[in-house]
Amino acid sequence: MNYFENLFKPIKIGNFEIPNRVVHVPTDISSANADGSVSSNVIRYHEEIAKGGTGFIIVGASTPDSNTGRPTVTCLSVDADYLIPGLAKLAEAMHRNGAKCAIQIQHPGRQAAYPKKGLMSCSDMVANTPASAGHEVVYAMAEAQGKDIRAMTIEEVFDLIEKFAEGAWRVQQAGFDAVELHGAHGYMIAQFMSPLINKRNDRFGGSFENRMRFPLEIIKKIQYKCGKDFPILIRYSGEEWFPGSRTLDESIKIAKVMEEAGLVALDISAGTFEAGGPTMDPMYYKEGWNTYTAEAIKKVVKIPVITSHTLRNPEYCDSIIAEGKTDMVGLARQLIADPYWANKAKSGKVKEIRRCISCLIGCWKESLYIKQECKCAINPVVGYYDDFLDMLPAKSPIKVAVVGGGVAGLEAARIATIRGHRVTIFEKNCELGGVLLSCCMVPPKLKMKWYLFWIREQIKKLGVEVNLNTEATLENLKDFDAVIFGTGAKKLTPDIPGIENAIYFEDVLHCENKNCEYYDSKKAKPVKAGQKVIVWGDHYAACDTAETLAMRGKEVIIVTENKEFGQDLEVIHKQVMLLRFAGGNGEGLEGRPIKIPVVIKTNTTVNEIKNGEVVLMDKDFNKEVIQVDDVVLAKVEPDTALFDQAKAAGLNAILIGDAKKIRNVRGAVTDGAFAGLLMGEDITMNANGMLAKKIPRVEGFEI
Ligand SMILES: Cc1cc2nc3c(=O)[nH]c(=O)nc-3n(C[C@H](O)[C@H](O)[C@H](O)COP(=O)(O)O)c2cc1C
């Protein structure tokens, strides 16, 4: 039986038919070789998505000119003929698995990751915002550098038009079904199209017609080199979400111009990098929040329209096609998190879908943002295709104990069980989930529950033995061949006068959440915080607690010893959070402003807690006394007590997740996955915490 019939109806784009309405919208996974040629990781990433049933795959940003602009340091390139054979292998890998495919050509202009300086753009205007710093050079011991951007000469403009067209011709030679121009997110084409950035006073700037000239000249040149029947799409933002930049009215006008120019489909995205949130929507953004732009554009054109941004659920995706709001749905991070989304939806296995939680940790903060290859916080396979996709069942299954049913422990149990080991989980609480259970207390973090549902479902499906309400002891661990400790974090209690008066963040969060399905009324010791509170700490626990209390109408002061607030937070979430702390709206359409702005005190510590009064001390030892009702302690440290005992007793023990080092969901999932992989193998971890050698694959299973 086929589910979601609107989603799985074929559609024609230009001269080719796509088997369904599911589109992989371009995602630069920054996994190419140094010269921009196709690597085996690029092939494996796209091949899995094709195997997973996605009908149309648009490969991410590929530069037409490596010398003047690469959006990421290891993006693909289409700037030389010698790259064609590799591109052809990539197209074949997708075609072989039933998908149609295109490549997006993008010059980043002033947003280039490479070269670092002397960036070309349509004009020399700089919009310096926290988000644009992601593409700048920021050295550890220096303040963020301003960009060095110059306006292109007219010769350079014509040269780049030629290079775009040559790139498209190479894409055609390689056997792709179409090419897409990247006119979104503030990159070069968007810079020319922009009413804000384009300050040229020649024929490529000024009026609407002049601003459209750059993309239109590229289109004409591609049609000349590739023939008019080689399908061209364009991606651009329906709204750019930055003061002075393009809004929907002009985007509707652009749609008509592009249709007249002969384009075969419009891929409608959102934002520019200056805007932050809307370009790569953080957890705050609601499913399909950008669909209204595609809907408005679809009304004025006959060619198919693709909508994207925070699309995760097949029901929702099917419904917007059925309601005529879009022709196709574009998924980016969802297919990183689960490349088999389409097939799972088609066969009604919706619960099996590992929905992307929009955390931006694996695919942005800990990868592209720091000039590395794309990863995923919840799908450990991404970037490590050989380790996971090629693994075989364990030769000799062993008995594995997992202590702690948090994220790290659950992922370790999942992978070890898939490999054939007999796994038993010991969890001292009444629920599996660990620190994720607290996330359902934090309104902006509710998407984290999606992962929790999924991993719990997997553990059930795999038949892992789970002992809830059970403290592991050396006695009950001694009969196992290996023990994985995912014991998480415990309260860190600073030694200052009056610390016994502080209240703990988890107890505060658990207050007022009686409706949560994970609320354990027997065990929770909810504590209600007073009206004016200090939240003491800096990592996720502190930031989320501060935001939640502020949303409950409290007056919140964050105190951190660090010189910068939230230095370990994901950058786009941090930008949105800071906007919200200042009383603004960082959540796009769904603003829920905080009434009393949150105050942040950096370089400061709590020196003493008295009754109704707190003594703070800054880095120069200046003291300040402030009146507050409560100090909420949000500091944690790894809990290794049982692991240390197990090691001393000679057990074969391994430490993972927050118990190893306080990090985030990606740290926990990755540690867990690799620990699960190496169970029963004579394999060690290398210095980066990855396997020192490969384990071969079990045919026919998907993880
Ligand atoms: C790692 C990463 C790389 C991306 N690369 C591109 C790209 O090359 N071209 C592009 O148009 N958009 C790119 N995007 C934006 C996505 O296509 C998409 O618009 C955005 O992630 C929101 O959609 P989603 O919620 O489905 O992820 C990228 C996003 C991520 C997270």
The ligand as a Gaussian input file, in Angstrom:
#p B3LYP/6-31G(d) Opt

LIG

0 1
 C       25.082000      21.939000       5.836000
 C       24.187000      22.773000       4.970000
 C       24.596000      23.102000       3.691000
 C       23.763000      23.843000       2.877000
 N       24.167000      24.117000       1.606000
 C       23.351000      24.786000       0.765000
 C       23.707000      24.988000      -0.582000
 O       24.757000      24.559000      -1.044000
 N       22.848000      25.662000      -1.373000
 C       21.657000      26.144000      -0.919000
 O       20.900000      26.726000      -1.690000
 N       21.288000      25.947000       0.363000
 C       22.101000      25.280000       1.203000
 N       21.697000      25.038000       2.488000
 C       20.353000      25.458000       2.910000
 C       19.378000      24.305000       2.736000
 O       19.219000      23.949000       1.393000
 C       18.004000      24.647000       3.313000
 O       17.470000      25.737000       2.627000
 C       18.021000      24.945000       4.805000
 O       18.858000      24.051000       5.477000
 C       16.625000      24.880000       5.407000
 O       15.946000      23.734000       5.026000
 P       15.900000      22.408000       5.927000
 O       15.126000      22.757000       7.166000
 O       15.217000      21.386000       5.073000
 O       17.297000      22.045000       6.251000
 C       22.513000      24.300000       3.338000
 C       22.118000      23.972000       4.624000
 C       22.932000      23.219000       5.445000
 C       22.464000      22.869000       6.822000

